[in-house]
Amino acid sequence: MLEIKNGNVIDPVSGTIEVRDIFIQNGCIVSKTGSRPEKTIDASGFYVAPGLVDIHVHFRDPGYEYKEDIYSGALAAAAGGFTTVACMANTNPVLDSPELIEYVLNKSSKTDINVFPIAAVTKGQRGECLTDFGALKGAGACALSDDGVPVSNAGLMLEALRAAGGLGLIIVSHSEDAHMTDGRAVNEGSISQRLDIGGRPSVAEEYMVARDAMLAEYAGAGIHIAHVSTAGSVDIIREFKKRGVNISCETCPQYFTFTQEEVLKKGAMAKVFPPLRTERDREAVIAGLCDGTIDIIASDHAPHSSEEKALGLADAPGGMIGLETSLAAALSALYHTGRMPLAEIIRKMTVNPSNRLNLPAGGIAIGDRADLVIFDLDREWIVNSDKFHSKSRNTPFSGMKLKGRVEFTISGGKVVYQSDNSRFS
């Protein structure tokens, strides 16, 4: 038996935080028994929450293992407090067959966390014909997405929404119109003008968000919008939610922490898709998180090699790693600034994502699988990506001071990460 003593336990379902002990036996949370604990974690002054859930990561496996693989990605997740993740389909080959879904699940079974594959909507992510949704779900796919490549054909997207809805699957939409974004590195505005390079306009995102919301409403199906970054997108989603449409969305720490000005400081390290936007957009994203329009905080963990990011702003791929900074970044930008209650932040990183994709995660009640994160809410640290567990180092957070640090991650009752400051006996 493992005992966690005197922790401030956060229940994201009820929104309560109370000091109590947690007992773990045979991988599950149990009631206190007469048995003497074999191991004890002194969580006095720390916070204990369900293991974090990230429904938007790129583990690059198969095909791009030099950037990341399932094993290194799982280590990075555990170091960030995540016990459950869902990985995107834009691998090489694309996750568009039952055999490849099984490959991910088989390899993931050798890691210490839960990794669920998201399958492609279209074959090869080419946007031409749909994959076999039923076979992919049968193999273990938890959702469908052509993330990184929007499904441009509205008729095909409508067909996909209907087919997915009939199977109880959600489509995760990368909502950017490719005709307005291809080959463009940063947000369209003052920074793109100053750098004299093509910009990705906010309307490219907002147009596709509105289109997909309208299609979901028409089909009577569910849709999930990935990485929301603009004020207009937040407004659109808010309106469609009021209309009763089955729409959810996520944003990422980069969109409520940074603005497009970061590109001038960090260059290609701050090149992400969709791009960092304006201060008005950043504030709108925070407002959307606070009023419930934005349901989920995800990382969009997107590893790239140092050589690729060294190509410069115009030629480097877009994306940043985020698993090892997500919780601290959210606490720093949202809790320590007084913008959001702690339990609500945790809810958007546990219960909400697990519920949206029907994943067996996010609980902290008696009988639940013992997936937990223990963190120091007030511990400050300087991000040093050279010490990350990920294979990649591409993050604009490097060198930044964050407040809030993961001390332990427990998956299935097993301690899978322990910081250098932790108390374990």
Summary of the structure (lengths in Angstrom):
residues: 425
radius of gyration: 20.5
end to end distance: 12.5
largest distance: 70.0
contacts: 1611
relative contact order: 0.17
helix: 33%
strand: 24%
